[in-house]
């Protein structure tokens, strides 16, 4: 699937796709960089990651993976922004995403693109109706007692597509949650 290289002297790990050499994962384990505080804003983090996305993967990938969300983390591991760019198929988010994290000084901490290209054939194998039919089944089966928190298009090892949904409901004991998978016939 990929080659894994670890540069221990620089505490950097990189994972490349073996067939194409595409960068799938980059991680900087430098704890000093992870815990240093600066004043990077969310907008600046997005500007840095937009530029890096274009330089690493090109303009086509930037168009194919639109901005999805920015996550802010402030923990004992450090303070950083993670900017997520996610491929969508007929308006449905997929697991295929590029996540780039930067610390408060704007230094790249990690890039995660392990599922890059996984859904490249989805738009030719699926129709918008396939996805809307699966959503309708999900909503009719779980709409009475469950809240649908998140839905994504996923693929199994045999290349079959499923709608993954994270569900939640309130009970006298608290909250129950489950993840369900609905087959999407193409």
N, C-alpha and C positions, 0 to 999 in steps of 0.2 A: 504494500500500500504506500509506503513512504520510507525514506531513509531518515535515521535519527542521528544527529550530531550534537555532541555536548562539548563545549569549550570551557573546561573547568577553570582554567586560569582567569578567564573573563567572566565566569559564572553566567554564560549565555547558552541556551539550548535552541536549536532550530530543527524543524521537521519539514522535509521536502517531499513532494509527491514524486515517486520513483520514475513514473512514465514521462513526466513533462518537466520536472525540476521546479514546479511551482511551490512557493513558500506556503506551507500549511500552518505552521505554528512557530512562533518566535517567543522566547521568554527570557527576560533579564531578571536574574535572581539577586541582584545587588540590593541588599536590604537598606543600605545608606540612601540609595536613590528612592527606594520605596517609602521611606519614612520622612524624608526631608519635606519641609513645608514651604510653599511658595504662594503665589496669588493667581494661578492660572484660572481663567473663567471657563464656564461650560462652552461658551461660544468659541473661545480660543482653542479648547480641546477639540471641538468639531472641525475647526479650520485646519489644525495640524493633522488630524486623522483623515480628513478629506484629501489633503495633498498627498499623504502617504499612500492611501488607497489607490489614487491615480498613478503614482509613480511605481508602485509594486505590481499592480494588476492591470493598469491601462484604463483608458476612457470607456471602453466597452463594459468592463467589469463595474466601473463606477455607475454607469447607466443601468446595468442589470441588477445591482445591489444598492437600492436607494437607502437613504438614512432611515433608521427605524426608531432608535431610542438612545438616550444617554443615561448611564447609571453613575451615580456618585458613591464612592466607598470611603468611609472614614473608620478604620479599624486598627487593631494592633499590627496588622500587616502593612498598613500605610494609608495614605490619602491619595486617591486617584480617580480619574474619570475613565469609564469604559464606554466607547461609542460603538454602536451596533449598526451594521448595514445588512439588510436582510432581503434575500431574493423572494419574490412573490410570484405565484402561479395563478393566473386569473383572479387576482386580488386576494388570494389566500396566502398568508405568511408560511414559509417553510422553515425547516431546521437549517437550511443552507444559509449561513450567515458569516460575515467577517466582523470580528470584534477586535477593536484596537484600544488598548489601555495606555494612558499617559499619566505620569505623576504631575505634581503641582508645578514642576519646573518645565513641563512640556517634553520630558524625556520619555521615549517609548518603553513601556514595561513589557507588554506582550501583544502579539497578534495571533488570533486564533481563526483559522479558516479551514478547519479539517473537513468540512462537508462541501467545500468549494466545488461547484460543478455537478453535484449529486443530482440536482433537479433540472439539468440542462435539457433533457428530452421530455420533461413533464408537460410542457405546453403543446407538444405534438401528440402525446399519448392521451392527454386528458382534455376534456372540453369544460367550458364554464358551467355547463349543465351538470356534468358529473359531480363537480364540487358543490353546486347549489342543492342537488339531490341528496348528497351525503349530509349537508348541513340541515336540511329539512328532516331527515331521519333522526339526526341527533336532537334537534329541538323538539320533535314530537315524542321521542322516547324519554326525554329527561326534563322537559319544561315544567312539569308540575311541582316537583320537590327539589330540584337541583338548579343551581345557578351555574351558567357556563362562564368560567373565568378566562379561558384562553383556548384558542384552536390553532392548529398548525397542520400543514401537509407533511406527512412523513412517508418513508419508503422502507420496506423490509429488505432482507438480504436477497430475495428473489426478484426484486425490482417492482413489486406490487405497491400501489399507493393506498394510503390510509389517511383518514382525518383523525388526528389526535386531539382530544379535548380534555381539559382539566376542569373537573366539576366539584362543586361544594354545596353542602346543605347544612342548615342548623338543626341540631338535635337537642333534647333536654340535657344531654351530657356535654355538649359543646358543638364542635364543628366536625363534620365528616367530609373527607375529600377523596376523590378517586380520579384516575385517568382512564379514559375509554378510547378504543380505536374502532372506527367505522370504515369498512372497506369501501373503496371507490373503484367501481368497475369501469374500466376504460374500453 
